[in-house]
């Protein structure tokens, strides 16, 4: 029964790794889209607006090019941070050994992920406020910001890291029990 | 640590090596070494029973309490 459970958990981990690769790909595409957006802003007349992942923010260009630059920088920063988090998650999934899951390396990676999520939450709130203000000035932006889940995830991941810390203590006690 | 393990004393009295004791009680050398050097955090009753049986002694002969002097 134990072997079956271990194999099932390994399968779940494999599926999770695949989903993480998908998430990294998605955020990378978004990053590339925003980058191309910035490029089309520099090279006027570049016909990029037909591509599905390029946002339609060209009306910002008419209002104030500085606003567009700031929006691009904000969105790219959040996408980059998201990619970083998913890469950390992927490294964590690769490092986790089911025979010995409680170790300091896993705890450190979990804490790092929770801190990054918290930073994204702060950035998202700022960006959301800025977008709302900008929306009144330059028309509605078709990119929505949801920041709530980031704080929840940051808290959840941090709690999990503390539980793992306790797991390490219990494991070392068990290792030194004769 | 206030609990002192006098396993080496009992082993010397019974003229038994760590290898012999390990085979008799069916505990690995590594674990016995952890116990002997006082690094163990806890001892199972089953382990204590096996050691006392092998060394023909009482738990009090192996374990001693010395108050921490801070």
gemmi code that builds the backbone of each chain (N, CA, C; Angstrom):
import gemmi

chains = {
    "A": [
        ("UNK", (0.842, -1.216, 0.000), (0.000, 0.000, 0.000), (0.876, 1.264, 0.000)),
        ("UNK", (1.986, 1.204, 0.822), (2.862, 2.371, 0.927), (3.509, 2.676, -0.417)),
        ("UNK", (3.947, 1.587, -1.130), (4.582, 1.774, -2.438), (3.610, 2.381, -3.432)),
        ("UNK", (2.339, 1.927, -3.356), (1.318, 2.457, -4.263), (1.106, 3.941, -4.011)),
        ("UNK", (1.079, 4.326, -2.729), (0.873, 5.738, -2.375), (2.028, 6.588, -2.877)),
        ("UNK", (3.275, 6.035, -2.717), (4.466, 6.759, -3.159), (4.423, 6.972, -4.665)),
        ("UNK", (4.047, 5.929, -5.412), (3.995, 6.016, -6.881), (2.946, 7.035, -7.286)),
        ("UNK", (1.805, 7.035, -6.560), (0.731, 7.965, -6.899), (1.200, 9.410, -6.654)),
        ("UNK", (1.891, 9.602, -5.532), (2.416, 10.945, -5.217), (3.427, 11.377, -6.272)),
        ("UNK", (4.256, 10.438, -6.716), (5.230, 10.760, -7.773), (4.530, 11.175, -9.048)),
        ("UNK", (3.421, 10.495, -9.351), (2.646, 10.837, -10.556), (2.069, 12.244, -10.432)),
        ("UNK", (1.544, 12.554, -9.237), (0.991, 13.892, -8.998), (2.088, 14.943, -9.170)),
        ("UNK", (3.279, 14.647, -8.642), (4.410, 15.586, -8.769), (4.782, 15.776, -10.237)),
        ("UNK", (4.734, 14.711, -11.009), (5.055, 14.802, -12.445), (4.046, 15.691, -13.155)),
        ("UNK", (2.764, 15.515, -12.823), (1.718, 16.343, -13.439), (1.924, 17.811, -13.042)),
        ("UNK", (2.276, 18.013, -11.767), (2.505, 19.385, -11.281), (3.661, 20.037, -12.029)),
        ("UNK", (4.734, 19.261, -12.276), (5.893, 19.809, -13.013), (5.444, 20.249, -14.400)),
        ("UNK", (4.598, 19.428, -15.035), (4.092, 19.751, -16.377), (3.280, 21.047, -16.336)),
        ("UNK", (2.428, 21.193, -15.311), (1.607, 22.405, -15.192), (2.482, 23.629, -14.935)),
        ("UNK", (3.550, 23.431, -14.181), (4.470, 24.540, -13.902), (5.141, 24.992, -15.202)),
        ("UNK", (5.546, 24.008, -16.037), (6.142, 24.347, -17.343), (5.156, 25.162, -18.174)),
        ("UNK", (3.874, 24.781, -18.112), (2.829, 25.503, -18.862), (2.722, 26.946, -18.356)),
        ("UNK", (2.743, 27.102, -17.036), (2.632, 28.447, -16.439), (3.805, 29.314, -16.830)),
        ("UNK", (5.018, 28.721, -16.791), (6.225, 29.473, -17.177), (6.093, 29.915, -18.632)),
        ("UNK", (5.614, 29.008, -19.481), (5.449, 29.317, -20.912), (4.456, 30.460, -21.076)),
        ("UNK", (3.336, 30.400, -20.335), (2.301, 31.436, -20.441), (2.853, 32.804, -20.055)),
        ("UNK", (3.515, 32.869, -18.896), (4.032, 34.158, -18.440), (5.157, 34.643, -19.334)),
        ("UNK", (5.930, 33.703, -19.920), (7.001, 34.087, -20.843), (6.392, 34.697, -22.107)),
        ("UNK", (5.307, 34.089, -22.592), (4.618, 34.629, -23.783), (4.084, 36.023, -23.491)),
        ("UNK", (3.538, 36.183, -22.266), (3.010, 37.485, -21.880), (4.143, 38.515, -21.856)),
        ("UNK", (5.271, 38.105, -21.304), (6.445, 38.980, -21.226), (6.897, 39.373, -22.632)),
        ("UNK", (6.938, 38.373, -23.514), (7.354, 38.633, -24.903), (6.353, 39.591, -25.563)),
        ("UNK", (5.055, 39.360, -25.306), (4.009, 40.222, -25.872), (4.178, 41.668, -25.448)),
        ("UNK", (4.420, 41.856, -24.146), (4.598, 43.217, -23.635), (5.883, 43.813, -24.203)),
        ("UNK", (6.904, 42.999, -24.331), (8.168, 43.458, -24.900), (7.994, 43.916, -26.345)),
        ("UNK", (7.235, 43.127, -27.101), (6.960, 43.494, -28.498), (6.138, 44.775, -28.561)),
        ("UNK", (5.250, 44.906, -27.561), (4.441, 46.123, -27.457), (5.357, 47.325, -27.306)),
        ("UNK", (6.330, 47.190, -26.427), (7.286, 48.264, -26.212), (8.084, 48.538, -27.468)),
        ("UNK", (8.421, 47.470, -28.175), (9.188, 47.587, -29.423), (8.376, 48.341, -30.478)),
        ("UNK", (7.083, 48.006, -30.570), (6.229, 48.666, -31.573), (6.036, 50.127, -31.222)),
        ("UNK", (6.139, 50.420, -29.927), (6.063, 51.809, -29.470), (7.289, 52.581, -29.941)),
        ("UNK", (8.463, 51.895, -29.900), (9.702, 52.540, -30.351), (9.742, 52.649, -31.873)),
        ("UNK", (9.345, 51.550, -32.536), (9.353, 51.533, -34.001), (7.912, 51.713, -34.459)),
        ("UNK", (7.530, 52.923, -34.661), (6.135, 53.215, -35.013), (5.755, 52.520, -36.310)),
        ("UNK", (4.543, 52.095, -36.383), (4.037, 51.480, -37.609), (4.235, 49.986, -37.655)),
        ("UNK", (4.796, 49.392, -36.602), (4.993, 47.935, -36.598), (3.625, 47.273, -36.402)),
        ("UNK", (3.213, 46.437, -37.339), (1.841, 45.892, -37.283), (1.725, 44.727, -36.305)),
        ("UNK", (1.695, 45.029, -35.014), (1.661, 43.953, -34.032), (0.296, 43.798, -33.363)),
        ("UNK", (-0.593, 44.745, -33.563), (-1.837, 44.736, -32.789), (-2.748, 43.565, -33.151)),
        ("UNK", (-2.442, 42.869, -34.250), (-3.286, 41.731, -34.621), (-2.953, 40.461, -33.845)),
        ("UNK", (-1.766, 40.415, -33.237), (-1.378, 39.233, -32.456), (-2.191, 39.180, -31.168)),
        ("UNK", (-2.671, 37.992, -30.793), (-3.665, 37.906, -29.718), (-3.122, 38.275, -28.343)),
        ("UNK", (-1.815, 38.100, -28.150), (-1.329, 38.368, -26.795), (-0.734, 39.770, -26.645)),
        ("UNK", (-0.887, 40.603, -27.677), (-0.422, 41.972, -27.544), (-1.588, 42.813, -27.037)),
        ("UNK", (-1.412, 43.452, -25.879), (-2.522, 44.266, -25.376), (-2.714, 45.516, -26.231)),
        ("UNK", (-3.891, 46.065, -26.164), (-4.223, 47.225, -26.989), (-4.158, 48.493, -26.148)),
        ("UNK", (-2.955, 48.971, -25.945), (-2.768, 50.159, -25.116), (-2.324, 51.368, -25.917)),
        ("UNK", (-2.503, 51.329, -27.196), (-1.975, 52.411, -28.029), (-2.638, 53.763, -27.756)),
        ("UNK", (-3.855, 53.726, -27.166), (-4.494, 55.009, -26.851), (-3.695, 55.743, -25.743)),
        ("UNK", (-2.917, 54.939, -24.953), (-2.079, 55.562, -23.918), (-0.975, 56.411, -24.542)),
        ("UNK", (-0.549, 55.950, -25.703), (0.543, 56.636, -26.408), (0.141, 58.080, -26.705)),
        ("UNK", (-1.156, 58.237, -27.059), (-1.639, 59.582, -27.386), (-1.756, 60.436, -26.130)),
        ("UNK", (-2.139, 59.818, -25.018), (-2.290, 60.564, -23.762), (-0.930, 61.027, -23.256)),
        ("UNK", (-0.046, 60.065, -23.049), (1.289, 60.381, -22.519), (2.191, 59.152, -22.701)),
        ("UNK", (3.249, 59.262, -23.507), (4.143, 58.114, -23.726), (4.767, 57.617, -22.417)),
        ("UNK", (4.935, 58.530, -21.470), (5.507, 58.143, -20.176), (4.621, 57.156, -19.448)),
        ("UNK", (3.303, 57.363, -19.543), (2.357, 56.437, -18.901), (2.489, 55.050, -19.500)),
        ("UNK", (2.572, 55.006, -20.829), (2.686, 53.712, -21.523), (3.958, 52.992, -21.077)),
        ("UNK", (5.040, 53.761, -20.975), (6.320, 53.172, -20.534), (6.179, 52.574, -19.142)),
        ("UNK", (5.534, 53.351, -18.257), (5.354, 52.885, -16.875), (4.488, 51.630, -16.819)),
        ("UNK", (3.432, 51.626, -17.621), (2.549, 50.446, -17.662), (3.328, 49.222, -18.138)),
        ("UNK", (4.111, 49.430, -19.221), (4.901, 48.313, -19.770), (5.878, 47.795, -18.725)),
        ("UNK", (6.558, 48.718, -18.036), (7.544, 48.321, -17.015), (6.860, 47.550, -15.890)),
        ("UNK", (5.706, 48.034, -15.436), (4.976, 47.373, -14.346), (4.557, 45.959, -14.740)),
        ("UNK", (3.945, 45.844, -15.897), (3.444, 44.536, -16.333), (4.598, 43.565, -16.550)),
        ("UNK", (5.690, 44.086, -17.154), (6.853, 43.205, -17.377), (7.465, 42.761, -16.060)),
        ("UNK", (7.502, 43.676, -15.079), (8.073, 43.332, -13.761), (7.276, 42.214, -13.117)),
        ("UNK", (5.948, 42.366, -13.145), (5.097, 41.343, -12.522), (5.247, 40.008, -13.256)),
        ("UNK", (5.288, 40.063, -14.579), (5.460, 38.820, -15.351), (6.794, 38.172, -15.025)),
        ("UNK", (7.846, 38.985, -14.926), (9.183, 38.458, -14.606), (9.192, 37.806, -13.229)),
        ("UNK", (8.550, 38.490, -12.272), (8.481, 37.931, -10.907), (7.699, 36.623, -10.907)),
        ("UNK", (6.632, 36.585, -11.685), (5.848, 35.354, -11.773), (6.674, 34.215, -12.361)),
        ("UNK", (7.433, 34.535, -13.410), (8.293, 33.512, -14.026), (9.313, 33.017, -13.002)),
        ("UNK", (9.879, 33.964, -12.229), (10.867, 33.601, -11.192), (10.251, 32.642, -10.185)),
        ("UNK", (9.019, 32.978, -9.758), (8.343, 32.123, -8.778), (8.118, 30.730, -9.339)),
        ("UNK", (7.653, 30.643, -10.564), (7.387, 29.326, -11.150), (8.677, 28.522, -11.339)),
        ("UNK", (9.770, 29.221, -11.649), (11.058, 28.522, -11.762), (11.489, 27.998, -10.398)),
        ("UNK", (11.252, 28.805, -9.348), (11.571, 28.350, -7.983), (10.714, 27.128, -7.621)),
        ("UNK", (9.446, 27.167, -8.010), (8.539, 26.042, -7.735), (9.028, 24.796, -8.471)),
        ("UNK", (9.457, 24.985, -9.727), (9.956, 23.849, -10.514), (11.193, 23.248, -9.862)),
        ("UNK", (12.116, 24.117, -9.417), (13.339, 23.632, -8.744), (12.979, 22.910, -7.457)),
        ("UNK", (11.965, 23.431, -6.752), (11.511, 22.799, -5.513), (10.954, 21.410, -5.790)),
        ("UNK", (10.131, 21.297, -6.837), (9.538, 20.007, -7.186), (10.612, 19.003, -7.599)),
        ("UNK", (11.667, 19.491, -8.246), (12.747, 18.595, -8.664), (13.577, 18.138, -7.472)),
        ("UNK", (13.694, 19.011, -6.455), (14.521, 18.707, -5.278), (13.819, 17.823, -4.264)),
        ("UNK", (12.484, 17.889, -4.248), (11.747, 17.148, -3.211), (11.976, 15.654, -3.369)),
        ("UNK", (12.452, 15.023, -2.272), (12.599, 13.565, -2.266), (11.533, 13.012, -1.336)),
        ("UNK", (10.723, 12.126, -1.860), (9.625, 11.614, -1.060), (10.105, 10.803, 0.145)),
        ("UNK", (11.326, 10.246, 0.045), (11.860, 9.467, 1.168), (12.322, 10.390, 2.301)),
        ("UNK", (12.680, 11.623, 1.956), (13.131, 12.578, 2.981), (12.705, 14.001, 2.595)),
        ("UNK", (11.392, 14.315, 2.705), (10.910, 15.600, 2.205), (11.241, 16.783, 3.117)),
        ("UNK", (11.474, 16.486, 4.408), (11.695, 17.588, 5.349), (13.179, 17.902, 5.462)),
        ("UNK", (13.603, 18.928, 4.730), (14.981, 19.382, 4.880), (15.040, 20.898, 4.704)),
        ("UNK", (16.138, 21.487, 5.154), (16.254, 22.956, 5.210), (16.183, 23.593, 3.826)),
        ("UNK", (16.659, 22.880, 2.811), (16.654, 23.432, 1.450), (15.221, 23.708, 0.986)),
        ("UNK", (14.328, 22.752, 1.252), (12.924, 22.900, 0.862), (12.311, 24.075, 1.617)),
        ("UNK", (12.633, 24.196, 2.907), (12.096, 25.294, 3.721), (12.555, 26.649, 3.187)),
        ("UNK", (13.832, 26.752, 2.861), (14.363, 28.025, 2.350), (13.686, 28.406, 1.035)),
        ("UNK", (13.511, 27.418, 0.141), (12.864, 27.707, -1.137), (11.405, 28.142, -0.929)),
        ("UNK", (10.707, 27.471, -0.012), (9.308, 27.838, 0.269), (9.234, 29.263, 0.824)),
        ("UNK", (10.141, 29.604, 1.720), (10.138, 30.963, 2.295), (10.422, 31.993, 1.208)),
        ("UNK", (11.373, 31.673, 0.327), (11.712, 32.599, -0.768), (10.497, 32.819, -1.661)),
        ("UNK", (9.763, 31.737, -1.961), (8.567, 31.832, -2.804), (7.526, 32.718, -2.122)),
        ("UNK", (7.349, 32.544, -0.818), (6.330, 33.338, -0.109), (6.712, 34.820, -0.100)),
        ("UNK", (8.018, 35.129, 0.049), (8.453, 36.533, 0.040), (8.220, 37.153, -1.345)),
        ("UNK", (8.525, 36.392, -2.396), (8.317, 36.889, -3.773), (6.843, 37.133, -4.037)),
        ("UNK", (5.994, 36.225, -3.564), (4.547, 36.393, -3.732), (4.082, 37.665, -3.027)),
        ("UNK", (4.662, 37.929, -1.865), (4.298, 39.128, -1.116), (4.716, 40.385, -1.887)),
        ("UNK", (5.893, 40.327, -2.491), (6.383, 41.466, -3.292), (5.460, 41.697, -4.484)),
        ("UNK", (5.044, 40.594, -5.133), (4.120, 40.723, -6.278), (2.804, 41.336, -5.823)),
        ("UNK", (2.344, 40.958, -4.635), (1.095, 41.517, -4.113), (1.204, 43.031, -3.962)),
        ("UNK", (2.313, 43.478, -3.392), (2.527, 44.916, -3.201), (2.570, 45.615, -4.558)),
        ("UNK", (3.305, 45.002, -5.496), (3.441, 45.570, -6.848), (2.082, 45.607, -7.546)),
        ("UNK", (1.296, 44.532, -7.374), (-0.024, 44.445, -8.023), (-0.974, 45.496, -7.489)),
        ("UNK", (-0.923, 45.724, -6.184), (-1.800, 46.748, -5.592), (-1.452, 48.116, -6.155)),
        ("UNK", (-0.147, 48.396, -6.212), (0.304, 49.695, -6.757), (-0.122, 49.817, -8.211)),
        ("UNK", (0.124, 48.747, -8.962), (-0.217, 48.773, -10.388), (-1.724, 48.900, -10.580)),
        ("UNK", (-2.489, 48.186, -9.769), (-3.944, 48.257, -9.872), (-4.457, 49.663, -9.631)),
        ("UNK", (-3.909, 50.317, -8.612), (-4.301, 51.697, -8.310), (-3.943, 52.634, -9.457)),
        ("UNK", (-2.735, 52.431, -9.981), (-2.262, 53.252, -11.102), (-3.124, 53.024, -12.339)),
        ("UNK", (-3.460, 51.764, -12.610), (-4.294, 51.431, -13.773), (-5.665, 52.064, -13.659)),
        ("UNK", (-6.230, 52.033, -12.440), (-7.559, 52.602, -12.236), (-7.532, 54.105, -12.526)),
        ("UNK", (-6.495, 54.758, -12.026), (-6.335, 56.209, -12.264), (-6.131, 56.493, -13.745)),
        ("UNK", (-5.309, 55.646, -14.373), (-5.002, 55.808, -15.797), (-6.217, 55.541, -16.664)),
        ("UNK", (-7.036, 54.601, -16.228), (-8.245, 54.260, -16.974), (-9.178, 55.448, -17.121)),
        ("UNK", (-9.216, 56.273, -16.057), (-10.061, 57.473, -16.120), (-9.481, 58.486, -17.097)),
        ("UNK", (-8.177, 58.543, -17.127), (-7.499, 59.544, -17.971), (-7.487, 59.156, -19.437)),
        ("UNK", (-7.150, 57.889, -19.732), (-6.894, 57.500, -21.125), (-7.841, 56.446, -21.647)),
        ("UNK", (-8.950, 56.236, -20.986), (-9.865, 55.202, -21.476), (-9.577, 53.880, -20.796)),
        ("UNK", (-10.494, 52.937, -20.934), (-10.400, 51.675, -20.218), (-9.270, 50.793, -20.732)),
        ("UNK", (-8.462, 50.301, -19.835), (-7.379, 49.396, -20.202), (-7.940, 47.976, -20.172)),
        ("UNK", (-7.599, 47.183, -21.199), (-8.189, 45.843, -21.241), (-7.339, 44.792, -20.553)),
        ("UNK", (-6.565, 45.202, -19.556), (-5.762, 44.243, -18.792), (-6.157, 44.365, -17.323)),
        ("UNK", (-6.736, 43.332, -16.766), (-7.232, 43.428, -15.383), (-6.180, 42.958, -14.394)),
        ("UNK", (-6.169, 43.574, -13.237), (-5.227, 43.225, -12.184), (-5.969, 42.587, -11.024)),
        ("UNK", (-5.607, 41.378, -10.689), (-6.183, 40.786, -9.482), (-5.042, 40.545, -8.507)),
        ("UNK", (-5.053, 41.230, -7.381), (-3.945, 41.125, -6.437), (-4.276, 40.284, -5.215)),
        ("UNK", (-5.584, 40.078, -4.947), (-6.001, 39.338, -3.751), (-5.344, 37.991, -3.586)),
        ("UNK", (-5.366, 37.147, -4.634), (-4.812, 35.793, -4.479), (-3.341, 35.777, -4.073)),
        ("UNK", (-2.563, 36.798, -4.471), (-1.134, 36.776, -4.169), (-0.874, 36.815, -2.665)),
        ("UNK", (-1.633, 37.658, -1.939), (-1.430, 37.752, -0.485), (-1.823, 36.433, 0.178)),
        ("UNK", (-2.933, 35.863, -0.287), (-3.412, 34.594, 0.250), (-2.364, 33.494, 0.015)),
        ("UNK", (-1.837, 33.449, -1.216), (-0.836, 32.420, -1.558), (0.444, 32.621, -0.762)),
        ("UNK", (0.844, 33.903, -0.589), (2.068, 34.198, 0.178), (1.917, 33.679, 1.601)),
        ("UNK", (0.755, 33.966, 2.210), (0.497, 33.512, 3.570), (0.467, 31.997, 3.664)),
        ("UNK", (-0.205, 31.389, 2.704), (-0.347, 29.925, 2.701), (1.014, 29.242, 2.562)),
        ("UNK", (1.809, 29.720, 1.618), (3.131, 29.122, 1.383), (4.028, 29.315, 2.605)),
        ("UNK", (3.922, 30.483, 3.253), (4.739, 30.741, 4.444), (4.354, 29.793, 5.582)),
        ("UNK", (3.050, 29.590, 5.744), (2.574, 28.669, 6.786), (3.085, 27.258, 6.502)),
        ("UNK", (3.028, 26.862, 5.229), (3.519, 25.529, 4.852), (5.014, 25.410, 5.167)),
        ("UNK", (5.761, 26.482, 4.923), (7.218, 26.434, 5.203), (7.462, 26.268, 6.699)),
        ("UNK", (6.626, 26.872, 7.540), (6.785, 26.736, 8.996), (6.418, 25.323, 9.442)),
        ("UNK", (5.416, 24.742, 8.781), (5.038, 23.349, 9.094), (6.180, 22.420, 8.719)),
        ("UNK", (6.829, 22.682, 7.573), (7.977, 21.881, 7.149), (9.117, 22.021, 8.143)),
        ("UNK", (9.265, 23.235, 8.705), (10.323, 23.482, 9.705), (10.112, 22.585, 10.917)),
        ("UNK", (8.864, 22.498, 11.340), (8.517, 21.631, 12.464), (8.759, 20.177, 12.088)),
        ("UNK", (8.479, 19.863, 10.830), (8.731, 18.508, 10.325), (10.209, 18.152, 10.420)),
        ("UNK", (11.076, 19.118, 10.108), (12.530, 18.892, 10.203), (12.915, 18.593, 11.648)),
        ("UNK", (12.333, 19.355, 12.573), (12.641, 19.134, 14.006), (12.208, 17.741, 14.439)),
        ("UNK", (10.991, 17.352, 14.042), (10.480, 16.035, 14.423), (11.321, 14.934, 13.787)),
        ("UNK", (11.732, 15.165, 12.543), (12.521, 14.159, 11.828), (13.880, 13.964, 12.495)),
        ("UNK", (14.522, 15.076, 12.885), (15.851, 14.955, 13.513), (15.735, 14.290, 14.878)),
        ("UNK", (14.613, 14.541, 15.578), (14.380, 13.866, 16.860), (14.225, 12.369, 16.639)),
        ("UNK", (13.494, 12.026, 15.586), (13.267, 10.613, 15.268), (14.563, 9.946, 14.834)),
        ("UNK", (15.383, 10.701, 14.080), (16.668, 10.146, 13.629), (17.577, 9.839, 14.815)),
        ("UNK", (17.462, 10.642, 15.883), (18.305, 10.432, 17.065), (17.590, 9.627, 18.148)),
        ("UNK", (16.544, 8.922, 17.751), (15.873, 8.010, 18.681), (16.355, 6.607, 18.375)),
        ("UNK", (16.925, 5.972, 19.413), (17.508, 4.642, 19.221), (16.517, 3.569, 19.657)),
    ],
    "B": [
        ("UNK", (23.641, 17.266, 28.705), (22.333, 16.643, 28.901), (22.325, 15.930, 30.253)),
        ("UNK", (21.275, 16.062, 31.042), (21.227, 15.479, 32.381), (21.266, 13.943, 32.405)),
        ("UNK", (20.790, 13.290, 31.347), (20.797, 11.814, 31.331), (22.118, 11.353, 30.720)),
        ("UNK", (22.845, 10.568, 31.505), (24.140, 10.051, 31.027), (23.984, 8.569, 30.731)),
        ("UNK", (24.538, 8.143, 29.603), (24.464, 6.743, 29.187), (25.791, 6.084, 29.501)),
        ("UNK", (25.751, 5.106, 30.395), (26.978, 4.403, 30.805), (27.119, 3.054, 30.109)),
        ("UNK", (26.798, 3.034, 28.834), (26.830, 1.788, 28.058), (28.248, 1.235, 27.979)),
        ("UNK", (29.219, 2.113, 27.792), (30.611, 1.646, 27.645), (31.111, 0.996, 28.947)),
        ("UNK", (30.597, 1.512, 30.089), (30.994, 0.939, 31.395), (30.476, -0.493, 31.503)),
        ("UNK", (29.194, -0.677, 31.173), (28.596, -2.021, 31.255), (29.232, -2.974, 30.251)),
        ("UNK", (29.533, -2.450, 29.057), (30.163, -3.288, 28.039), (31.544, -3.751, 28.507)),
        ("UNK", (32.268, -2.869, 29.176), (33.610, -3.218, 29.694), (33.484, -4.285, 30.791)),
        ("UNK", (32.464, -4.125, 31.644), (32.268, -5.109, 32.730), (31.933, -6.492, 32.179)),
        ("UNK", (31.126, -6.501, 31.138), (30.745, -7.798, 30.539), (31.717, -8.233, 29.453)),
        ("UNK", (32.749, -7.439, 29.250), (33.789, -7.724, 28.249), (33.175, -7.984, 26.872)),
        ("UNK", (32.332, -7.027, 26.486), (31.649, -7.170, 25.196), (31.985, -5.972, 24.333)),
        ("UNK", (32.257, -6.256, 23.050), (32.557, -5.151, 22.134), (31.263, -4.597, 21.555)),
        ("UNK", (31.387, -3.461, 20.903), (30.208, -2.816, 20.298), (29.628, -3.681, 19.180)),
        ("UNK", (30.532, -4.331, 18.438), (30.084, -5.222, 17.348), (29.244, -6.377, 17.881)),
        ("UNK", (29.758, -6.981, 18.973), (29.052, -8.132, 19.568), (27.673, -7.695, 20.092)),
        ("UNK", (27.670, -6.562, 20.763), (26.404, -6.058, 21.310), (25.422, -5.737, 20.181)),
        ("UNK", (25.927, -5.161, 19.115), (25.093, -4.809, 17.962), (24.416, -6.049, 17.385)),
        ("UNK", (25.193, -7.152, 17.296), (24.633, -8.406, 16.754), (23.604, -9.014, 17.708)),
        ("UNK", (23.897, -8.899, 19.024), (22.993, -9.510, 20.012), (21.659, -8.783, 20.096)),
        ("UNK", (21.701, -7.460, 20.048), (20.455, -6.690, 20.240), (19.795, -6.311, 18.909)),
        ("UNK", (20.475, -6.624, 17.820), (19.933, -6.351, 16.480), (19.691, -4.851, 16.255)),
        ("UNK", (20.674, -4.077, 16.682), (20.640, -2.628, 16.436), (21.927, -2.284, 15.675)),
        ("UNK", (21.811, -1.360, 14.744), (22.984, -1.028, 13.920), (24.096, -0.415, 14.775)),
        ("UNK", (25.314, -0.570, 14.293), (26.478, 0.010, 14.971), (26.331, 1.530, 15.099)),
        ("UNK", (25.788, 2.132, 14.041), (25.617, 3.597, 14.025), (24.715, 4.050, 15.169)),
        ("UNK", (23.586, 3.342, 15.322), (22.637, 3.706, 16.384), (23.228, 3.461, 17.772)),
        ("UNK", (23.954, 2.356, 17.920), (24.577, 2.079, 19.217), (25.635, 3.125, 19.535)),
        ("UNK", (26.322, 3.549, 18.495), (27.341, 4.577, 18.670), (26.704, 5.902, 19.104)),
        ("UNK", (25.539, 6.207, 18.511), (24.791, 7.425, 18.900), (24.418, 7.349, 20.373)),
        ("UNK", (24.017, 6.163, 20.811), (23.614, 5.974, 22.204), (24.828, 6.084, 23.119)),
        ("UNK", (25.903, 5.430, 22.726), (27.109, 5.369, 23.557), (27.744, 6.751, 23.741)),
        ("UNK", (27.702, 7.558, 22.693), (28.346, 8.871, 22.776), (27.429, 9.946, 23.355)),
        ("UNK", (26.241, 9.563, 23.787), (25.324, 10.502, 24.441), (24.625, 11.463, 23.489)),
        ("UNK", (24.593, 11.116, 22.186), (23.941, 12.022, 21.224), (22.461, 11.688, 21.027)),
        ("UNK", (22.038, 10.557, 21.561), (20.643, 10.141, 21.360), (19.693, 11.097, 22.077)),
        ("UNK", (18.558, 11.371, 21.421), (17.523, 12.237, 22.016), (16.506, 11.397, 22.789)),
        ("UNK", (16.342, 10.149, 22.378), (15.345, 9.291, 23.029), (15.735, 7.837, 22.826)),
        ("UNK", (15.290, 6.983, 23.756), (15.537, 5.540, 23.661), (14.208, 4.819, 23.782)),
        ("UNK", (13.986, 3.914, 22.857), (12.747, 3.128, 22.926), (12.888, 2.081, 24.035)),
        ("UNK", (11.757, 1.727, 24.630), (11.772, 0.685, 25.676), (12.258, -0.641, 25.111)),
        ("UNK", (11.881, -0.916, 23.875), (12.289, -2.181, 23.248), (13.809, -2.240, 23.124)),
        ("UNK", (14.426, -1.115, 22.810), (15.888, -1.063, 22.692), (16.527, -1.260, 24.064)),
        ("UNK", (15.982, -0.574, 25.065), (16.504, -0.682, 26.436), (16.400, -2.114, 26.940)),
        ("UNK", (15.260, -2.735, 26.631), (15.021, -4.130, 27.051), (16.067, -5.053, 26.416)),
        ("UNK", (16.289, -4.859, 25.119), (17.239, -5.716, 24.394), (18.657, -5.551, 24.952)),
        ("UNK", (19.041, -4.317, 25.243), (20.390, -4.047, 25.772), (20.549, -4.641, 27.165)),
        ("UNK", (19.535, -4.467, 28.010), (19.604, -5.012, 29.387), (19.676, -6.531, 29.371)),
        ("UNK", (18.970, -7.131, 28.430), (18.979, -8.591, 28.313), (20.363, -9.062, 27.854)),
        ("UNK", (20.932, -8.364, 26.900), (22.243, -8.753, 26.353), (23.362, -8.541, 27.369)),
        ("UNK", (23.260, -7.466, 28.170), (24.324, -7.146, 29.127), (24.007, -7.645, 30.539)),
        ("UNK", (22.846, -8.284, 30.682), (22.420, -8.828, 31.971), (22.531, -7.759, 33.078)),
        ("UNK", (21.753, -6.686, 32.854), (21.825, -5.589, 33.820), (20.462, -4.911, 33.923)),
        ("UNK", (20.386, -3.891, 34.753), (19.156, -3.123, 34.928), (19.272, -1.803, 34.157)),
        ("UNK", (18.130, -1.184, 33.813), (18.189, 0.111, 33.116), (18.996, 1.152, 33.881)),
        ("UNK", (18.925, 1.073, 35.208), (19.660, 2.016, 36.039), (21.173, 1.866, 35.939)),
        ("UNK", (21.614, 0.675, 35.498), (23.059, 0.461, 35.310), (23.559, 1.186, 34.055)),
        ("UNK", (22.626, 1.387, 33.135), (23.017, 2.031, 31.858), (22.700, 3.527, 31.864)),
        ("UNK", (21.576, 3.889, 32.471), (21.150, 5.296, 32.444), (21.319, 5.936, 33.818)),
        ("UNK", (21.856, 7.139, 33.822), (22.101, 7.847, 35.079), (21.652, 9.300, 34.924)),
        ("UNK", (21.034, 9.823, 35.959), (20.589, 11.216, 35.924), (21.537, 12.075, 36.753)),
        ("UNK", (22.065, 13.096, 36.095), (22.933, 14.041, 36.805), (22.352, 15.438, 36.580)),
        ("UNK", (22.087, 16.141, 37.681), (21.446, 17.447, 37.544), (22.368, 18.421, 36.816)),
        ("UNK", (21.758, 19.229, 35.918), (22.525, 20.258, 35.198), (22.999, 21.312, 36.175)),
        ("UNK", (24.292, 21.618, 36.159), (24.792, 22.677, 37.059), (25.063, 23.915, 36.220)),
        ("UNK", (24.061, 24.848, 36.201), (24.203, 26.074, 35.402), (24.541, 27.261, 36.249)),
    ],
}
model = gemmi.Model(1)
for chain_id, residues in chains.items():
    chain = gemmi.Chain(chain_id)
    for i, (resn, *xyz) in enumerate(residues, 1):
        res = gemmi.Residue()
        res.name, res.seqid = resn, gemmi.SeqId(i, " ")
        for name, pos in zip(("N", "CA", "C"), xyz):
            atom = gemmi.Atom()
            atom.name, atom.element = name, gemmi.Element(name[0])
            atom.pos, atom.b_iso = gemmi.Position(*pos), 0.0
            res.add_atom(atom)
        chain.add_residue(res)
    model.add_chain(chain)
structure = gemmi.Structure()
structure.add_model(model)
structure.setup_entities()
